[in-house]
Amino acid sequence: MTALHAQRRERTCAHDARISEEDFRRAAALLRQLAGIVLAPHKISLVQSRLARRLKALGLDNFKEYLDLVSGPDGVDERTEFVNALTTNLTSFFRERHHFEHLASELLQNVLRKRPPRVRLWSAGCSNGAEAYSIAMTMLPALEAGLDVKILATDIDTRVLGRAKRAIYAADQVEEAPPALRSKCMRSVGPGEVEIIGPARNAIRFRQLNLFAQWPMQGAFDAIFCRNVLIYFDAEDKARLVDRFAHKLAPGGFLYLGHSEALMSDHPMLEPVGRTIYRRRA
């Protein structure tokens, strides 16, 4: 084989690779094992297109070789890339605005009135950071008052966490943020781009976390946002995760779920107080 032919083959082998049903089932099982995410059979084309990029990056010819690497002893680093490739990150600033209106009218007002020694919030599955920064901007009056407000923002995908830490977004991505908060919490950093600044940025700590692994956090949270995340898990894992969230909430703390993730049965520790909003019973 000539060098030219070898280069052509290297460029096209990953593009031409087709994932078999057996390899798809294997990839789905690995993702379930590593991240708890359930892949439905109709996702086979999505898996093929996303993992094809990893085959190309690694110079591999087929999905079996790739899955052998990911599941083998030399695949520790690639397992992170595998999960990154197959996770879906769809979010926006002040998405499902009623949650932030509730946060402002209930938790924020209570904090400003009672001035507790600490306030802790968690954005679980924070994606590119839009949700976490929306939480911080909502809590801005408490931050400006000098209260100890901290927000933990976690995701399993290390790539989106990198974007979140940069805190730079296209201007059209932040249009849903109230103008008064945009003027206080953002600055222009170039054509069509803005950066989150000030207390709304400094209050957040971004960390990589698998929700099904052990949680290192010791204290309780006053609010937990886990929105449009549960839809990727099966019923048993959803129930287990909601139960863990309930135990991490302080009495009276709030759990915010996605618009299609309402709890289908009563939870002994949670009471509904709004549209996909739940409060931990005292």
N, C-alpha and C positions, 0 to 999 in steps of 0.2 A: 504493500500500500504506500503510495507516495505521500509526502508531507502534506500536500494540498488536499488529497483525499481524506487524510486523517483529520485535518482541520475542519473540513466540511462535515465529516461524520460527527465530530465532537459538537459542532454547532447544531446539528439536526437530531441527534439521537434522543435527547431529552424531549425535544418538541414532538417527535414522532411516537414517543412511548405511550402506550395505552394501559390503563390500570385494569386488571382483571377483577372479577367479582371476589375472588379469593383474597387478593391483595387489598381490595377495598374493605372487606370484613376485618382483615388483619389491622389495617390502619384505624378503622373505627374502634376496634378493641383496645388498641394502644392509646388512642385519645381518651377513651372512657377510663382506662387505667390511670393515665397521667393527670387528667384534668376533670374527670367526671362528666364530660360532655358527651351527649348521645348524638350520633350521626344517623339520620334516617337514610334508607337505601337510595332515595332520589337525589342524595347529595353526592353521588359518585362522580359526576362531571366536575363539580366544584372541587372535590378532593384531588382529582386528576390535574386540574389546571393549577391549583395552588402548590401541590407537591412537585409538579414538573419543574417549577422554578428552583426547587432545592436539588433535584437531579442535575439540572444544568449547572448550578453553582458548584456542585461537587464532582461533576464530570462522570456521573453514573449513567448506565445504559437503560436501566429498567427499575420499576417500583419494588421488585423483590429485593434487589441489591440494597436499595435505599432503606427498606423496612428491616432488613437484616442488620444494617448499621444502627438504625435508631434503637432497635431492641437488644443490641449486643453490648458487650462491656466497653467498647470504644465509642459508644454513641451518647455519652453523657451530655456533651455540649450540643449535639445535634437534636437531642430530645427537646431542648428549649426552642430551637428553630422550628421543629416539627409542630409543637403546640402553637407557637406564634403564627405559623402559616395557616393553621386551621381554625383559629379563633376569629370570630366576627366582632368588629368594633364599630358600632353605630351609636352615635351619641351627638348631642348638641347642647348649647348653652340654654339653660332654663327650659329644657324639655319637660313636658308635663308640668306646666307652670303652676297648677293647683298645689303641687307638693311644696313648692317654694313659698307660695302664699300662706300655706298652713304653717310651714317652718317659721315664717316671719311673724305670724299672728299668735302662734302658740309658744314655741320654744324661745324665740328671740325676745318676745315681750316678757316672758317669765324670767329670763336671764337678766334683762335690764332692770326688772322690778326687784328681784331677790338678790342679784349679784352674788352668785355662788362662787366658791373658791376655784372651781375648774369646770370647764364645759368641753366635752369630747364628742366628736361626730366622726362617722366612718362612711366613706364612699367605697363600697365593696363592688369591685368590677368597674373601676373608674375610667377605663379606656383611655382616651387621649387627654383626660383631665377636665373636660368641659363641665361635667357634673360637679366635681370637687370645687372648681373655681366658682361655679354658680352658688354652691353652698356657702363658700367663704364670703362672696359678695352679699348674700342675704344676711349673713351674720356680721356685716361690716360695722353697724352701730355698736355692737358689743366689743369688737376689736378696737374701734376708735376710742371706746370708753376705757381701754386698758385692761379689760377682763381677760382671764386666762382661757382663751378659746383655741383649741387645736383640732385639726382635721386630719385624719388618717385616710389616705387614698391608696387602694391596693388593686392590683390586677395581676393575672398570671402571665400576660403578654409583655415581655421586656421591651419590645419595640415601641409600643404605644406609651409605656411609662417614660421612655426617653423623650418622646414628643411632649408629654405632659410636663415634664420637668423644664423643658425649654420655655414653655408658657407663651409661645408665639403662634398666632392663629391668623388665618385669612380674615379680612374685615367682614366679609359676608357671613362668616361662621358665628360671629358674635352679635348679629343684628337683633336677636331675641332678648339680649340683655337690656334692662331698662337704661335709657339714655343717661340718667343721673349716675348710675353705677358705672357705666362705660367711661364717663368723664373722670370719675374718681379712681378707677381701678385699672385703666388701660391707657397705653400711649402708642402713638404711631411709631413704627420702627422701619418703615420702608413702604414702597408702593403696594397698597392693598393689604398691609399686614399690621397687626397690633400685638402688643406684649402686655401680659398681666403684670401689674406692679403693686408695690406697697403691701399693706397688711393682708389683703386678700390673697396675695401670693405667699407671703412669709408664714401664714398660719398653717400651711399644708405640708405634710410629709408624705412623699410617694414611696411605696414599698412593693416589691414583688411578693405575691402570696397566692398559693393554691388554696382555694376555699375549703377543699376537702383534706388538707393537711392540718397539722397542729397549729393553732393560732398562738403567736407569742405574746399577744396583748394581755395585760394583767387586769386593768381596770375596766369599769363598765362604761357604756356609751349612752349619751343622752339622745342620740338619733343615729340610725343606721339607714343608709340608702343602698338598696340592692335591686336595681331596676333593669328589667329586660336582660336578666342573667339566668333566672330560674327556668326560663323557657328552653334552655339548652340541656336540662337535666331530666331524668325520669322521675316519676312520682315519688318513689322511695327516697331518692336523694334530695328532692325538693323539700320533702317533709323534714328530713334530717337537718338540712341547712336552716330552714325556718326555725326549728327548735333550738339550734345553736345560737342563732341571732337573738331569739327571745331571752336566752340565758345571759347574753352579753349586754342586754339593755338594762339600764338603771330603772328602778320602779318609776313609772310615768313616762319613760322614754318612748320614742316613736320609731317605728319601722316603716319605711317607704318602699313599696314594691312597684313593678312596672304595670302598665295599664291592662295587660292581659294576664297578670299573675295573681289575681285575687285569690285568697285562701278559700278553698272549696269546702272546708269543714272548720268547726270551731277549734281554736287552740286554747288550752287551759290558761296560758299566760298572757294571751293577747286579746284585745277587744278592738273591733273596727270603730274608727272615729272619722272616717272620710273615705273617699275613693282611693282604694288600695293604700290606705294609711291605717296603721295599727298601733295601739298604745299598750305598753306592758302594764298589766294590772299590778297594783301596789301589793 
